[in-house]
Amino acid sequence: MTTTATLRSVCTGWFTSTKSNNGNQCVEVRFVGDAVLIRDSKYRRDPANRPGDEPIITVTANEWTLFLGLLTTGRPADRLIARTGADGTTTLRHGHTTLTYTPEEWDAFVAGVHDGEFDRATLSV
């Protein structure tokens, strides 16, 4: 199966959904070779957090493509797992790394996913 990005190809830096609030609180994504890195923009703004300790989830390009496809259909993924709690916060977990997003952050991310903003260039799956 081959997927083709419609709006965005491989990017050199971190980016967020166009639906987010100017990068203040966002799901941030970066494409590096065959890897996709995911982080939470809130982490860097908290002075209690030390540089270099920022939690970042790293997945393969194929895992990312599968995750986006499952996210748009509402089905759960098996390696990169998103769970929304009763309070609306969503945790994104891969292995031992967990990121927590507010309802607004996650909604902006999902809206961007639905618009194809987080698709990569052509990938073999």
Phi and psi restraints in degrees (value plus and minus 20) as a CYANA .aco file:
   2 THR   PHI    -142.8  -102.8
   2 THR   PSI     117.3   157.3
   3 THR   PHI    -136.3   -96.3
   3 THR   PSI     121.9   161.9
   4 THR   PHI    -142.0  -102.0
   4 THR   PSI     111.1   151.1
   5 ALA   PHI     -87.7   -47.7
   5 ALA   PSI     120.7   160.7
   6 THR   PHI    -122.3   -82.3
   6 THR   PSI     -52.2   -12.2
   7 LEU   PHI    -135.0   -95.0
   7 LEU   PSI     -47.4    -7.4
   8 ARG   PHI    -160.6  -120.6
   8 ARG   PSI     115.9   155.9
   9 SER   PHI    -123.4   -83.4
   9 SER   PSI    -187.5  -147.5
  10 VAL   PHI     -77.3   -37.3
  10 VAL   PSI     113.5   153.5
  11 CYS   PHI    -130.8   -90.8
  11 CYS   PSI     130.5   170.5
  12 THR   PHI    -111.5   -71.5
  12 THR   PSI     -34.4     5.6
  13 GLY   PHI    -154.2  -114.2
  13 GLY   PSI    -198.9  -158.9
  14 TRP   PHI     -89.0   -49.0
  14 TRP   PSI     123.4   163.4
  15 PHE   PHI    -166.0  -126.0
  15 PHE   PSI     142.9   182.9
  16 THR   PHI    -149.5  -109.5
  16 THR   PSI     153.8   193.8
  17 SER   PHI     -87.2   -47.2
  17 SER   PSI     126.5   166.5
  18 THR   PHI     -86.7   -46.7
  18 THR   PSI     -32.6     7.4
  19 LYS   PHI    -105.6   -65.6
  19 LYS   PSI     -27.9    12.1
  20 SER   PHI    -100.1   -60.1
  20 SER   PSI     149.9   189.9
  21 ASN   PHI    -110.9   -70.9
  21 ASN   PSI      47.6    87.6
  22 ASN   PHI      40.0    80.0
  22 ASN   PSI       9.9    49.9
  23 GLY   PHI      58.8    98.8
  23 GLY   PSI     -13.1    26.9
  24 ASN   PHI     -93.5   -53.5
  24 ASN   PSI     -61.1   -21.1
  25 GLN   PHI    -162.2  -122.2
  25 GLN   PSI      83.4   123.4
  26 CYS   PHI    -170.5  -130.5
  26 CYS   PSI     139.5   179.5
  27 VAL   PHI    -100.1   -60.1
  27 VAL   PSI     100.6   140.6
  28 GLU   PHI    -130.1   -90.1
  28 GLU   PSI     120.0   160.0
  29 VAL   PHI    -149.9  -109.9
  29 VAL   PSI     126.7   166.7
  30 ARG   PHI    -162.1  -122.1
  30 ARG   PSI     114.6   154.6
  31 PHE   PHI    -118.3   -78.3
  31 PHE   PSI     103.8   143.8
  32 VAL   PHI    -152.4  -112.4
  32 VAL   PSI      84.3   124.3
  33 GLY   PHI      38.6    78.6
  33 GLY   PSI    -145.3  -105.3
  34 ASP   PHI    -114.8   -74.8
  34 ASP   PSI      -4.7    35.3
  35 ALA   PHI    -134.2   -94.2
  35 ALA   PSI     133.3   173.3
  36 VAL   PHI    -143.2  -103.2
  36 VAL   PSI     106.6   146.6
  37 LEU   PHI    -127.0   -87.0
  37 LEU   PSI     119.4   159.4
  38 ILE   PHI    -149.8  -109.8
  38 ILE   PSI     114.3   154.3
  39 ARG   PHI    -163.6  -123.6
  39 ARG   PSI     155.7   195.7
  40 ASP   PHI    -134.8   -94.8
  40 ASP   PSI      99.4   139.4
  41 SER   PHI     -82.5   -42.5
  41 SER   PSI     -43.5    -3.5
  42 LYS   PHI     -83.8   -43.8
  42 LYS   PSI     -49.4    -9.4
  43 TYR   PHI     -78.1   -38.1
  43 TYR   PSI     -65.2   -25.2
  44 ARG   PHI     -90.0   -50.0
  44 ARG   PSI     -42.1    -2.1
  45 ARG   PHI    -103.6   -63.6
  45 ARG   PSI     -34.9     5.1
  46 ASP   PHI    -105.3   -65.3
  46 ASP   PSI      94.1   134.1
  47 PRO   PHI     -83.9   -43.9
  47 PRO   PSI     -37.1     2.9
  48 ALA   PHI     -93.8   -53.8
  48 ALA   PSI     -38.7     1.3
  49 ASN   PHI    -105.8   -65.8
  49 ASN   PSI     117.1   157.1
  50 ARG   PHI    -110.2   -70.2
  50 ARG   PSI     118.1   158.1
  51 PRO   PHI     -76.4   -36.4
  51 PRO   PSI     122.1   162.1
  52 GLY   PHI      69.9   109.9
  52 GLY   PSI     -33.7     6.3
  53 ASP   PHI    -120.6   -80.6
  53 ASP   PSI     -15.6    24.4
  54 GLU   PHI     -81.6   -41.6
  54 GLU   PSI     107.7   147.7
  55 PRO   PHI     -93.2   -53.2
  55 PRO   PSI     107.4   147.4
  56 ILE   PHI    -152.0  -112.0
  56 ILE   PSI     110.5   150.5
  57 ILE   PHI    -111.3   -71.3
  57 ILE   PSI     112.9   152.9
  58 THR   PHI    -141.9  -101.9
  58 THR   PSI     106.8   146.8
  59 VAL   PHI    -151.3  -111.3
  59 VAL   PSI     143.5   183.5
  60 THR   PHI     -95.3   -55.3
  60 THR   PSI     141.8   181.8
  61 ALA   PHI     -79.2   -39.2
  61 ALA   PSI     -58.8   -18.8
  62 ASN   PHI     -88.1   -48.1
  62 ASN   PSI     -61.2   -21.2
  63 GLU   PHI     -80.3   -40.3
  63 GLU   PSI     -61.0   -21.0
  64 TRP   PHI     -82.8   -42.8
  64 TRP   PSI     -66.7   -26.7
  65 THR   PHI     -80.9   -40.9
  65 THR   PSI     -62.6   -22.6
  66 LEU   PHI     -84.1   -44.1
  66 LEU   PSI     -62.7   -22.7
  67 PHE   PHI     -80.1   -40.1
  67 PHE   PSI     -67.2   -27.2
  68 LEU   PHI     -81.8   -41.8
  68 LEU   PSI     -60.5   -20.5
  69 GLY   PHI     -83.7   -43.7
  69 GLY   PSI     -62.5   -22.5
  70 LEU   PHI     -90.1   -50.1
  70 LEU   PSI     -55.5   -15.5
  71 LEU   PHI     -84.0   -44.0
  71 LEU   PSI     -58.8   -18.8
  72 THR   PHI     -93.7   -53.7
  72 THR   PSI     -41.7    -1.7
  73 THR   PHI    -116.6   -76.6
  73 THR   PSI     -28.6    11.4
  74 GLY   PHI      64.0   104.0
  74 GLY   PSI     -15.4    24.6
  75 ARG   PHI    -108.8   -68.8
  75 ARG   PSI     128.9   168.9
  76 PRO   PHI     -94.7   -54.7
  76 PRO   PSI     129.0   169.0
  77 ALA   PHI    -113.7   -73.7
  77 ALA   PSI     144.7   184.7
  78 ASP   PHI    -122.7   -82.7
  78 ASP   PSI     -40.5    -0.5
  79 ARG   PHI    -134.9   -94.9
  79 ARG   PSI     -60.8   -20.8
  80 LEU   PHI    -125.8   -85.8
  80 LEU   PSI      87.2   127.2
  81 ILE   PHI    -133.0   -93.0
  81 ILE   PSI     106.7   146.7
  82 ALA   PHI    -130.9   -90.9
  82 ALA   PSI     108.4   148.4
  83 ARG   PHI    -150.7  -110.7
  83 ARG   PSI     110.8   150.8
  84 THR   PHI    -125.0   -85.0
  84 THR   PSI     107.0   147.0
  85 GLY   PHI    -105.8   -65.8
  85 GLY   PSI     155.4   195.4
  86 ALA   PHI     -80.8   -40.8
  86 ALA   PSI     -49.2    -9.2
  87 ASP   PHI    -103.6   -63.6
  87 ASP   PSI     -20.9    19.1
  88 GLY   PHI      73.2   113.2
  88 GLY   PSI     -31.0     9.0
  89 THR   PHI     -93.1   -53.1
  89 THR   PSI     127.8   167.8
  90 THR   PHI    -138.7   -98.7
  90 THR   PSI     112.3   152.3
  91 THR   PHI    -123.8   -83.8
  91 THR   PSI     117.5   157.5
  92 LEU   PHI    -135.0   -95.0
  92 LEU   PSI     101.3   141.3
  93 ARG   PHI    -147.5  -107.5
  93 ARG   PSI     119.1   159.1
  94 HIS   PHI    -164.6  -124.6
  94 HIS   PSI      96.4   136.4
  95 GLY   PHI      42.4    82.4
  95 GLY   PSI    -145.9  -105.9
  96 HIS   PHI    -116.1   -76.1
  96 HIS   PSI     -16.8    23.2
  97 THR   PHI    -122.7   -82.7
  97 THR   PSI     109.7   149.7
  98 THR   PHI    -148.8  -108.8
  98 THR   PSI     114.0   154.0
  99 LEU   PHI    -136.5   -96.5
  99 LEU   PSI     124.7   164.7
 100 THR   PHI    -141.8  -101.8
 100 THR   PSI     109.3   149.3
 101 TYR   PHI    -141.0  -101.0
 101 TYR   PSI     126.5   166.5
 102 THR   PHI     -90.9   -50.9
 102 THR   PSI     143.6   183.6
 103 PRO   PHI     -76.7   -36.7
 103 PRO   PSI     -59.3   -19.3
 104 GLU   PHI     -87.0   -47.0
 104 GLU   PSI     -61.4   -21.4
 105 GLU   PHI     -82.2   -42.2
 105 GLU   PSI     -67.2   -27.2
 106 TRP   PHI     -88.2   -48.2
 106 TRP   PSI     -60.3   -20.3
 107 ASP   PHI     -80.2   -40.2
 107 ASP   PSI     -61.5   -21.5
 108 ALA   PHI     -84.5   -44.5
 108 ALA   PSI     -62.0   -22.0
 109 PHE   PHI     -82.0   -42.0
 109 PHE   PSI     -69.7   -29.7
 110 VAL   PHI     -82.6   -42.6
 110 VAL   PSI     -58.4   -18.4
 111 ALA   PHI     -81.9   -41.9
 111 ALA   PSI     -60.7   -20.7
 112 GLY   PHI     -85.6   -45.6
 112 GLY   PSI     -58.5   -18.5
 113 VAL   PHI     -80.8   -40.8
 113 VAL   PSI     -66.4   -26.4
 114 HIS   PHI     -83.0   -43.0
 114 HIS   PSI     -49.3    -9.3
 115 ASP   PHI    -107.0   -67.0
 115 ASP   PSI     -19.9    20.1
 116 GLY   PHI      61.1   101.1
 116 GLY   PSI      -6.7    33.3
 117 GLU   PHI     -89.2   -49.2
 117 GLU   PSI     -39.2     0.8
 118 PHE   PHI    -129.3   -89.3
 118 PHE   PSI      -9.2    30.8
 119 ASP   PHI     -92.2   -52.2
 119 ASP   PSI     128.0   168.0
 120 ARG   PHI    -116.7   -76.7
 120 ARG   PSI     152.8   192.8
 121 ALA   PHI     -83.1   -43.1
 121 ALA   PSI     154.3   194.3
 122 THR   PHI     -68.1   -28.1
 122 THR   PSI     108.9   148.9
 123 LEU   PHI    -150.7  -110.7
 123 LEU   PSI     125.8   165.8
 124 SER   PHI    -111.3   -71.3
 124 SER   PSI     112.0   152.0
